[in-house]
Amino acid sequence: MERWLNEHWVAAALCTGSVLTLLLPALAQQSNAAWLLTYSLLPVYMFHQVEEHTGDRFRNFVNQKVFGGIEALSHTAVLWINLPGVWGVGLLSIYGATYMGIGWGLSMVYLVVVNALVHVVAAALWREYNPGLWTALVLFLPVGTLALLVTSRHPGVRQLHHAVGLGTAIAIHVAIVVYTKGRAATLSAVS
C-alpha cells in the first residue's frame, strides 16, 4: 500500500483538487465567504503539492540542497506530512469550521500562509527556485491572506482560534525540521 501511495498520491492530489474546485460554485450557493475560503484551501494546497512533489522534486531538493545528499526526508515522511498532515488538517479544519465555528478552520488558513512564507524565505536566502514556490506566490499568499482577513472579521472568531491555528501550522513545520535533522544526524553517524 505504501508503495502504491508513493507512486500515485500526487496524481490523486491533482484529480481530487480539480474535483473539489469544481464543487466551489455549488458550495457558494450554501456557504458564507469565510467557510468557502477555508474549504478552498484544501484544493489549493493539493495544486501546490502537484508543483512541489511531481517527480519527487521537493524531497530531492531538500535532501540535496539542505542536507548535502543525505536522505533526511524519506518517501514515507513525505506521505505522512502530506496525507494526514495536510489533507487531514484540511479536513479537520473544514469540519471544525462547519460544526464548531468558523474560527476552528484557521489551522488550514495558517498552514497555507506559514508554508508560503517558508517557500518565499527559502527562495530569498538561496536566491533560487524551490519546488512549490510558484503556487506559494500565486495561490497560497493571495487566497490564504484573503481567508485570514475574511475569517478574522467574522463574529465569534477569537484569539484562541488564531493561537490554535497558528500553533498547529508552526508545530507541523517544526516537526518536519526536527524529523529531518534527526534523521540526517542518525544517517550521518551510521555512514
C-alpha positions in Angstrom: 0.0 0.0 0.0 2.8 2.4 0.9 4.5 1.8 -2.5 1.2 2.4 -4.3 0.7 5.7 -2.4 4.2 6.8 -3.1 3.6 6.3 -6.8 0.2 7.8 -7.1 -0.6 10.3 -4.3 0.5 13.3 -6.4 -1.8 12.4 -9.3 -4.6 11.8 -6.8 -4.0 15.3 -5.4 -4.4 16.8 -8.9 -7.6 14.9 -9.6 -9.0 15.5 -6.1 -8.0 19.2 -6.1 -9.7 19.6 -9.5 -13.0 17.9 -8.3 -13.0 19.9 -5.1 -12.5 23.1 -7.1 -15.4 22.2 -9.4 -17.6 21.9 -6.3 -16.9 25.5 -5.3 -19.8 27.1 -7.4 -22.3 24.7 -5.9 -21.0 25.2 -2.4 -21.0 29.0 -2.8 -24.8 28.8 -3.0 -24.9 27.5 0.5 -22.0 28.9 2.5 -20.5 32.1 3.8 -17.3 33.6 2.4 -15.1 32.6 5.4 -16.2 29.0 5.2 -15.9 28.9 1.4 -12.3 30.3 1.6 -11.4 27.7 4.3 -12.8 24.9 2.1 -11.0 26.3 -1.0 -7.6 26.0 0.7 -7.7 22.2 0.6 -7.8 22.0 -3.2 -5.4 25.0 -3.4 -3.0 23.0 -1.2 -3.4 20.0 -3.5 -2.4 22.1 -6.5 0.6 23.2 -4.5 1.5 19.6 -3.8 1.5 18.8 -7.5 4.0 21.5 -8.2 6.1 20.6 -5.2 6.1 16.8 -5.4 5.8 15.8 -9.1 8.9 13.8 -10.0 9.8 13.7 -6.3 11.2 17.3 -6.7 10.7 18.6 -3.2 12.2 15.5 -1.4 15.2 15.5 -3.8 15.6 19.3 -3.3 15.6 19.1 0.5 17.9 16.1 0.6 20.4 17.6 -1.9 20.2 21.3 -1.1 19.6 21.3 2.7 21.3 18.0 3.7 24.0 17.6 1.2 22.9 14.3 -0.3 21.7 12.6 2.9 18.2 11.2 2.6 16.9 13.2 5.6 13.4 13.4 4.0 12.2 9.9 3.2 9.3 8.8 0.9 7.4 7.7 4.0 7.8 11.0 5.7 6.5 12.8 2.6 3.4 10.7 2.7 2.8 11.3 6.4 3.4 15.1 6.0 1.1 15.5 3.1 -1.7 13.0 3.6 -2.6 13.2 7.3 -0.6 16.3 7.9 -2.1 18.4 5.1 -5.2 16.6 3.9 -6.1 15.6 7.5 -5.6 19.2 8.8 -7.7 20.5 5.9 -10.5 18.0 6.5 -10.5 18.7 10.3 -10.5 22.5 9.6 -13.5 22.2 7.3 -15.4 20.1 9.8 -14.3 22.4 12.7 -15.4 25.5 10.7 -18.7 23.8 9.9 -19.7 22.3 13.2 -17.8 24.2 15.9 -17.5 27.7 14.5 -15.6 29.3 11.6 -12.6 30.2 13.8 -11.8 26.5 14.1 -10.9 26.5 10.4 -7.9 28.7 10.9 -5.5 25.8 11.2 -5.7 25.3 7.4 -5.5 29.0 6.8 -2.4 29.4 8.8 -0.9 26.2 7.4 -1.1 27.7 3.9 0.3 31.1 5.0 3.2 29.7 7.0 4.1 27.3 4.2 4.0 30.1 1.7 6.3 32.2 3.9 8.7 29.3 4.3 8.9 28.9 0.5 9.5 32.7 0.0 12.1 33.0 2.7 13.9 29.9 1.3 13.9 31.4 -2.2 15.3 34.7 -0.9 18.0 33.0 1.2 19.2 30.7 -1.5 18.4 33.1 -4.4 16.8 30.2 -6.4 13.5 28.5 -7.1 12.4 25.8 -4.7 9.7 23.2 -5.6 6.3 24.8 -4.6 7.4 28.4 -4.8 5.2 29.4 -7.7 2.0 28.1 -6.2 3.0 29.6 -2.9 3.2 33.0 -4.6 0.2 32.7 -6.9 -2.2 30.7 -4.8 -1.1 30.5 -1.1 -0.3 34.1 -0.4 -3.4 35.7 -2.1 -6.0 33.1 -1.1 -4.5 32.4 2.3 -4.3 36.1 3.1 -7.8 36.7 2.0 -9.1 33.7 4.0 -7.2 35.1 7.1 -8.7 38.6 6.7 -12.3 37.4 6.0 -12.3 34.8 8.7 -10.7 37.2 11.3 -13.5 39.7 10.7 -16.2 37.0 11.3 -18.1 37.4 14.5 -17.1 34.8 17.1 -13.5 34.4 15.9 -11.3 34.8 19.0 -7.6 35.0 19.8 -7.8 31.3 20.9 -8.8 30.4 17.3 -5.8 32.3 15.9 -3.5 30.8 18.6 -4.6 27.2 17.8 -4.4 27.8 14.0 -1.0 29.4 14.0 0.3 27.0 16.7 -0.8 24.0 14.6 0.8 25.4 11.4 4.1 26.1 13.2 4.1 22.8 15.1 3.8 20.9 11.8 6.7 22.8 10.2 8.8 22.4 13.3 8.1 18.7 13.4 9.3 18.4 9.8 12.5 20.2 10.7 13.1 18.1 13.8 12.4 14.9 12.0 14.7 15.7 9.0 17.5 17.0 11.2 17.3 13.9 13.5 17.2 11.5 10.6 20.1 13.3 8.9 22.2 13.1 12.1 21.4 9.4 12.5 22.2 8.6 8.9 25.5 10.7 9.1 26.5 8.8 12.3 26.0 5.4 10.6 28.0 6.4 7.4 
